[in-house]
Amino acid sequence: MQVKETQNEGLKRGYQFTLPAADLAATVDAKLKEAQPEIEMKGFRKGKVPLPMLKKQFGPRVMGDAMQEAIDGALRDHLEKSGDRPAAQPKVEMENGEGWKEGDDVVVNVSYEALPEIPEVDLGKLSLERLSVPAEEAAINEALENLAKSAQNFDDRRKGSKAKDGDQVVIDFKGFVDGEASRVARPRIIRWSWAPTASFPASRNSSSVPRSMRISRSR
């Protein structure tokens, strides 16, 4: 196998692998001879099928396998010798693949991007700076207040009480559109909780039927 470098720019690498036709033919013959003792064919005893007939019957498939093995082996040997580590699967293209015929050399172009070399670093010479950010008292108080607001507990108020700012109101209702239950949301009980200061946009031609209401006050 002949290997020629075609690109070496930055991390990009390109090589041309050439498998001589004579080497490919010798590999095919060797594979056919190796399999010959086990092959049976009508009109011949096992292991007695002539090599030319085997080549006509199985040659194309064996040749394809031989080409693949030769290219894979050459690329593997190249990467071991060069020490390159491709960042992704190398791109392999056969030159004149459509016009190739038996007796021609097999020429394959291989390209890839190599991973950069990472130099060894003496960690004992590194120094780290510990950063600290002091928290202001006002920011701490604000965070605690927000936490307290989000962790409120509510007690039920007596039936008939009016909701006030800060209370939690729970309403069970069924939603309808133009007097009919929506196809998106089938009739079912949905429970929402919100503060009375919140507002919700009303959908056109939509309505809700309150089922029950309970008001609770923050402790």
N, C-alpha and C positions, 0 to 999 in steps of 0.2 A: 504494500500500500504506500503510495506516494502522498506526502502532505506538503502543501504550500500555503504560506501565510498570505492572506489577501487584504486584511485590515487589522490595524493596531493603533487605535486612536482613543485616548482616554481609557475608558473601561470597555469599549467595543472591540470585539475580536471577530475575525473572519478567516476561515481556512477552506482550502479546496483539497478534497480527498480524491485520489484517482486509483481505481482498482483495475489493473491491466486485464484485458480480456483473457489472456492465457492463464492468469492466476484464477480467474473466476471459473474457466472451463475445467481446470485441474481440480478445483474444489467440488464442482458438480460431479465429475467422474468419480472422485473419491467417495462421495456420499452415496452414489448409485451402486458402486462396488460393495460398499459396506452393507447396503440393504439387500443386495442381490440374492444372498442365500435364503432369505426369508420370503421372497416374492414368488407368488404362484400366478400363472397366467394360462389360459386355455391353450392347449396344444403343446405345452411344455411342462416338464417336471419341475417340482419346487426347487428353486435355486439354479435352474438351467436356462432361464430367460436371457437371450443375448443382450449385451449392454446397449447396442444401438436401438433395440426395441424398447428397452427401459427408458432410454433417453428421450425417445419420441413420445412415450406414454407419460412419463413423470418429469421430464426435463424442465419444462417451464416452472413447475411448482418448486422443484428442488433448486433451480437457479434463483428464484425469488428469495427463498430462504437463505441461500448462500450469500446473496448480495446484502441482505439485511444483517446477517451475522457479521459479515466482513466490515460493514460500515460501523455497526455498534461497537465492535471490538476495537477498531481503529480510533474511534472517538474516545472510548474509555481509556485506551493507552495514552492518547494525547493529553487528556486531562490529568492523568496520573503523573506524566512526565513534566508538564508545564506547571502543575500546581494550581491551575485556574479553577475557580468555583463559580459556575454559571449562576446568575441571579434567578434565572428561570430555565425552562426546558429549551435547549438549543434548537434553533430553526434549521431544519435539514431539507434541502431541495436538490433533486437530481437534475443535472444539466441535460437539456435536450431529451427530457423524459419521454415525450410523445414520439420522437423520431428514433429513439434508441432501438437497436436490433442486436441479436446475438452475434458476437464477434467484435462488437465495439467495446472500447474501454468504458468503465462506469465512472462518471465524474459527478461528485456530490459537493455542493457548497454548504458549509456549516457556519452559522453566525450566532453570537450570543453576547451578552453583557456580563463581564466578570465582576464578582463581588470585590470591593476594594480591600486591600490589605490593612489590617488593624494593627498598628504598632503596639508593642508591649509597653505598659506604663508601670513605673515604680510607684505603687500606691503609698509607700512610706514617705514619699516626698510631697504628698498632697496635703494641703491645709484647708480646713473648712471653717466658715464663719457662721456662727449661730445667730440667726436673726430673731428679734423679739419685737412685737408690736404692742405697746402699752394700751390698754383699753381705758377710755375716759369714763368717769363716773356717770355722766349724763347718758352715754350710750348704753351702759350696763342697766341703768334704771329704765330706759326706754324698752330694752329687750325684755326685762322682767315684767313690765306692765303689759306688753303684747302677749307674753306667755300666760299671764294671769287671765287676760281677756279670752284667750282661746281655750282655757281649761275651766270654764265656768260650770257650775252645777245648778240645776234648776229644780224648784219645788212647785208642785201643782197649787194653783190658786183656786179659790172657791168658784163654783159654777156661776156664770153670769158676770164675772169680773171683766172690766174693760182692759184691753192691752195697753201697756205704757212703753215708752222708749226703754229698750234694754231687755224687755220680756221676750220669751220664745213662744211662738204660736205654732201649733201643730194642727193641720187640717187634713181630713180624709175627703176625697172628692172623686167624681168620675168626669172624664172629659168627653165632649161631643163637638162635632163640626157640622153646622147647618142642621142641627137637630138629630144627627145620626152619629153613632160611634165611629171614630176614625178607624180607617183600615190599617193605619200604621200602629196605632195604640188601641188595642181592643179594650172593651169596658173592663176595668179592674180598679181596685182601690189602690191609690198611690198616696204615700204619706210624705209631705214636705215639712221642713222646719226652717223658719227664718225669723229675723228680727223685724218688727213692724216698720222700721225705717227703710227697709229694702223695698225696691220697686221692680215689677216684672212687666215687660211689654206685652200688650194683649194682641193675640192673633186675630185677623179679620174673620168674621163669621164663626168665631170659636166661642165656646161657653164652657163653664164648669158648674157642676152641681154639688154644693157642699153637702157632706154627709154628717160630719161631726166636727167639733172644735174643742181644743183644750188649751188653756193658757197657763204658763208657768213662769215664775219670777226667779231671777238670779239670786242665789244665796248671798 
